Amino acid sequence: MFDYTVIPAKPRPILCLAGKTAGTPGNIGVVQAPVKSGKSTVMEAIMAAIFNVFSLSIDTLGFESENFEGKAVVHLDTEQSPYDHDALVRRAMRRAKVHVTPDWFTSVCLTDFTVTDRLAAFEKILADEARRCGGVFMVLIDGVADLCLDPNDPAEAFALVGRLHALAVDHDCLILLAIHENPGSEAGKTRGHLGSQLERKAETPFRLAKDAATGTTTIWSDRARHGHIPREQGSCFSWSDEAGMHVSRGSASAIKASAKNAKFREEAETAFGDQESLSYSALVESIMKTANLKIDASKKRVQSYCAEGIVSKLIDGSERGTYSLVPARGVSVLTQCKPGV
């Protein structure tokens, strides 16, 4: 009941992404993505962030979390085989640079349980771990749709979401749920009435999208209650054979800027050819030919090359100056880089 004389304490963030609040106690969150786009990898990274009790420098794909009180962390896998479930937890340990899991961590594979038995098993595990650890910090369920018979049944879906939300409130914890998006859904529509209700109730719905050409996955949340993360500012990761796991690749905006810089450098190197320097008019003409651009676009390209530190203007007394290519690993010496008109 509302009481204007009592102001509740502001919820403490227990999960952050890119420095923004992504999860608080008493809430449910969602990790949603098309098939094989990295949902389990995100769960693994969040586990590693929680395992990182000594604040080591590790790659958690942009996630941060600290279980100061040593309350229970419960991970349930309803989708993968026992071998893959085991491998996921071991990758989280390796990512966190730990040799054993903390005493307050429990991970159970429920793939071989019947649908009707999974929810009951989960509630028992949760109650047991809450008693053992003096409370619950976070729950991660990899495959929430496997807790119901039909995600398209509104009565069953609403009841399941309501029960999970009630458990989050009762245990003052965050319950994070992984679910598939419908194939081809640009808007991120998740499975059935279950997905729709989770979208309405989730504090933070994390969306994942994988670039088929580069294999890079972006994490963002543009419908979050507390920490809005636009897609262009999302965290990115991809598989590394060298590391034997997915690793961070920076923000989406930084990757885009890097690709733009690489494209402009390739254009500029082609325009200069074997010439060490070119006059402004010669450079514009060369860009028109090699990049197949019109004169105005080529003039703008010169400005862009300068702004990106790819080309520098030499002070030689000429009206429009002479331009030279900055070595790829060199230091830009931009001076008065404003081409004439």
C-alpha positions in Angstrom: 0.0 0.0 0.0 1.3 3.5 -0.9 2.4 5.6 2.1 3.5 9.1 1.2 5.4 9.3 4.5 7.7 6.5 3.6 10.1 6.7 0.7 11.5 3.3 -0.3 15.3 3.0 -0.7 16.5 3.3 -4.3 17.2 -0.2 -5.7 20.8 -1.0 -5.8 22.2 -2.1 -9.2 23.4 -5.7 -9.1 24.0 -6.0 -12.9 25.4 -3.3 -15.2 26.3 -3.3 -18.9 28.6 -0.6 -20.3 28.4 1.2 -17.0 24.6 1.5 -17.0 22.1 -0.2 -14.6 20.8 -3.3 -16.2 19.3 -5.2 -13.3 18.0 -4.6 -9.7 16.5 -6.8 -7.1 12.9 -7.8 -7.3 12.9 -7.7 -11.1 13.1 -10.1 -14.1 15.3 -9.4 -17.1 15.4 -11.0 -20.5 18.3 -12.0 -22.9 16.7 -12.4 -26.3 18.2 -13.2 -29.7 17.7 -15.3 -32.8 19.0 -18.9 -32.7 22.8 -19.2 -32.2 23.4 -15.5 -31.6 25.1 -15.7 -28.2 22.5 -15.9 -25.5 24.4 -18.6 -23.6 27.6 -16.7 -24.1 26.0 -13.7 -22.3 24.9 -15.9 -19.5 28.5 -17.2 -19.2 29.9 -13.7 -19.2 27.5 -12.6 -16.4 28.5 -15.6 -14.4 32.1 -14.7 -14.8 31.4 -11.1 -13.7 29.8 -12.5 -10.5 32.7 -14.9 -10.0 35.2 -12.0 -10.2 35.2 -11.3 -6.4 38.7 -9.9 -6.5 38.0 -7.4 -9.3 40.6 -8.9 -11.6 41.0 -7.5 -15.1 38.9 -9.9 -17.1 36.7 -9.8 -20.2 33.1 -10.1 -19.2 31.7 -8.6 -22.5 30.9 -5.3 -20.8 29.0 -6.8 -17.8 29.7 -6.0 -14.2 28.2 -7.5 -11.0 29.4 -7.9 -7.4 27.8 -10.4 -4.9 29.2 -8.7 -1.8 27.1 -10.7 0.7 27.7 -14.1 -0.8 24.1 -14.8 -1.5 23.0 -17.7 -3.7 23.5 -17.5 -7.5 21.5 -20.2 -9.3 22.0 -21.1 -12.9 19.6 -23.4 -14.7 20.1 -24.9 -18.2 17.0 -26.3 -19.8 18.3 -26.3 -23.4 21.7 -27.9 -23.7 23.1 -31.3 -23.2 24.9 -32.2 -19.9 28.2 -31.9 -21.8 27.5 -28.4 -23.2 26.1 -27.3 -19.9 29.3 -28.3 -18.2 31.4 -26.6 -20.9 29.5 -23.4 -20.5 30.2 -23.2 -16.7 33.9 -24.1 -17.3 34.2 -21.3 -19.8 32.7 -18.9 -17.3 35.3 -20.1 -14.8 38.2 -19.7 -17.3 36.9 -16.2 -18.2 36.8 -15.3 -14.5 40.3 -16.8 -14.0 39.1 -19.0 -11.2 39.8 -22.7 -10.6 36.7 -23.5 -8.6 33.2 -22.0 -8.4 32.2 -20.0 -5.3 30.4 -22.0 -2.6 27.3 -19.8 -3.2 27.0 -20.8 -6.9 24.8 -23.7 -8.1 24.3 -24.8 -11.7 21.9 -27.5 -12.7 21.0 -29.0 -16.1 17.3 -29.7 -16.3 17.2 -30.8 -19.9 16.3 -34.4 -19.0 13.4 -33.3 -16.8 9.8 -33.2 -18.1 8.4 -29.7 -18.7 6.0 -30.1 -15.8 8.8 -31.1 -13.4 11.2 -28.3 -14.3 9.4 -25.4 -12.6 8.9 -27.5 -9.4 12.6 -28.5 -9.4 13.6 -24.9 -9.9 11.5 -23.7 -7.0 12.9 -26.4 -4.7 16.5 -25.6 -5.7 15.8 -21.9 -5.2 14.3 -22.4 -1.7 17.2 -24.7 -0.7 19.9 -22.3 -1.9 18.2 -19.3 -0.3 18.3 -21.1 3.1 21.8 -22.3 2.6 23.3 -18.9 1.6 21.0 -16.6 3.5 19.2 -15.3 0.5 19.4 -15.1 -3.3 21.5 -12.7 -5.4 20.7 -13.7 -8.9 19.0 -16.5 -11.0 20.0 -17.2 -14.6 17.6 -19.5 -16.6 18.9 -20.4 -20.0 15.7 -21.4 -21.8 12.7 -20.0 -20.0 10.3 -21.3 -22.8 11.2 -24.8 -21.6 9.4 -24.1 -18.3 6.0 -24.2 -20.0 4.2 -26.6 -22.3 3.0 -24.0 -24.8 4.5 -20.5 -25.0 1.5 -19.5 -27.1 -1.0 -20.4 -24.4 -1.8 -17.0 -22.8 -3.1 -18.5 -19.5 0.0 -20.7 -19.0 2.4 -17.9 -20.2 1.0 -15.2 -18.0 1.0 -17.6 -15.0 4.6 -18.5 -15.5 5.8 -14.9 -15.9 3.8 -13.9 -12.9 5.3 -16.7 -10.8 8.8 -15.9 -11.8 8.3 -12.2 -11.1 6.8 -13.1 -7.7 9.8 -15.2 -6.9 12.1 -12.3 -7.8 10.2 -10.1 -5.4 10.0 -12.7 -2.6 13.7 -13.4 -2.7 14.7 -9.7 -3.5 16.8 -11.0 -6.4 17.2 -10.6 -10.1 15.9 -13.4 -12.3 17.4 -13.3 -15.8 15.8 -15.3 -18.5 17.0 -16.3 -22.0 14.5 -16.7 -24.8 14.6 -17.0 -28.6 13.3 -14.3 -30.9 10.9 -15.3 -33.7 12.8 -15.9 -37.0 13.1 -12.8 -39.1 11.7 -10.5 -36.5 13.3 -7.1 -37.0 11.4 -5.7 -34.0 12.7 -8.4 -31.7 9.4 -10.2 -31.1 10.0 -13.2 -28.8 8.2 -16.5 -28.7 4.4 -16.4 -28.3 2.4 -14.9 -25.5 5.3 -15.9 -23.2 7.6 -13.6 -25.0 5.1 -10.7 -25.2 4.4 -10.9 -21.4 8.2 -11.0 -20.6 8.7 -7.9 -22.8 6.0 -6.1 -20.8 7.4 -7.2 -17.4 11.1 -7.2 -17.9 13.2 -4.5 -16.3 15.8 -4.8 -19.0 15.3 -6.8 -22.2 18.8 -7.3 -23.6 18.7 -7.8 -27.4 21.4 -9.6 -29.4 22.0 -9.5 -33.1 24.8 -11.3 -35.0 26.3 -9.9 -38.1 26.5 -12.9 -40.5 29.4 -11.4 -42.5 31.7 -10.7 -39.5 30.4 -13.1 -36.9 30.2 -10.1 -34.4 27.3 -10.0 -32.0 26.0 -6.7 -30.6 24.2 -6.4 -27.2 21.9 -3.5 -26.6 18.7 -2.5 -24.8 16.6 0.2 -26.2 13.5 -0.5 -24.0 15.1 -0.7 -20.6 13.5 0.8 -17.5 16.7 2.2 -16.0 19.7 1.9 -18.4 18.9 2.8 -22.0 21.6 1.5 -24.4 21.0 2.3 -28.1 22.2 -0.3 -30.6 24.9 2.0 -31.9 26.3 2.2 -28.4 26.0 -1.5 -27.7 28.8 -3.8 -26.6 30.1 -6.2 -29.3 31.8 -9.6 -29.1 32.9 -12.4 -31.4 34.6 -15.8 -31.2 38.4 -16.0 -30.8 40.2 -19.2 -31.8 43.2 -17.9 -29.9 41.3 -17.3 -26.6 39.0 -20.3 -27.1 36.0 -18.2 -26.2 34.1 -15.1 -27.3 35.9 -11.9 -26.6 34.9 -8.2 -26.5 35.4 -6.2 -29.7 34.5 -2.8 -28.3 31.4 -0.7 -28.8 29.3 -0.8 -32.0 30.1 2.9 -32.6 33.8 2.3 -32.3 33.7 -0.7 -34.7 31.7 1.4 -37.2 34.2 4.2 -36.8 37.1 1.8 -37.3 35.5 0.3 -40.5 34.9 3.8 -41.8 38.5 4.8 -41.2 39.8 1.7 -42.9 37.5 2.4 -45.9 38.8 6.0 -46.2 42.4 4.9 -45.8 42.1 2.4 -48.6 40.5 5.1 -50.8 43.2 7.6 -49.9 46.1 5.2 -50.6 44.6 4.4 -53.9 44.2 8.1 -54.8 47.8 8.9 -53.9 49.2 5.8 -55.7 53.0 6.1 -55.7 52.9 9.9 -55.1 54.2 11.2 -51.8 52.1 14.4 -52.1 49.5 15.9 -54.3 48.1 19.4 -54.7 44.5 19.9 -53.6 43.1 19.9 -57.1 45.2 16.9 -58.1 44.0 15.0 -55.0 40.3 15.8 -55.7 40.7 14.8 -59.4 42.4 11.5 -58.4 39.6 10.7 -55.9 37.0 11.4 -58.6 38.7 8.8 -60.8 39.7 6.1 -58.3 36.6 6.3 -56.0 34.2 7.1 -58.8 32.8 10.1 -57.1 31.6 13.5 -58.3 33.6 16.7 -57.6 31.6 17.8 -54.6 31.8 14.4 -53.0 35.5 14.2 -53.7 36.1 17.6 -52.0 34.2 16.3 -48.9 36.3 13.2 -49.0 39.5 15.3 -48.6 37.9 16.9 -45.5 37.0 13.5 -44.2 40.5 12.1 -44.8 42.0 15.0 -42.9 39.5 14.6 -40.0 40.3 10.9 -39.7 44.0 11.6 -39.6 44.7 9.8 -42.9 45.8 12.8 -44.8 47.6 16.0 -43.7 47.9 19.4 -45.3 51.4 20.7 -45.7 52.1 24.4 -45.2 53.9 25.3 -48.4 52.5 28.8 -49.1 50.2 27.7 -51.9 46.6 28.9 -51.8 45.0 25.5 -51.3 48.0 23.6 -50.0 49.7 20.3 -50.7 48.5 17.1 -49.1 50.4 14.0 -48.1 49.3 10.6 -46.8 49.9 10.0 -43.1 51.5 6.5 -42.5 49.0 4.0 -41.1 50.8 3.7 -37.8 52.2 7.2 -37.8 51.1 10.3 -36.0 48.9 12.7 -37.8 50.2 16.3 -38.1 47.0 18.0 -39.1 47.4 21.7 -39.9 44.9 24.0 -41.3 43.0 21.2 -42.9 40.3 23.2 -44.5 40.4 22.8 -48.3 39.7 25.7 -50.5 36.4 25.9 -52.4 
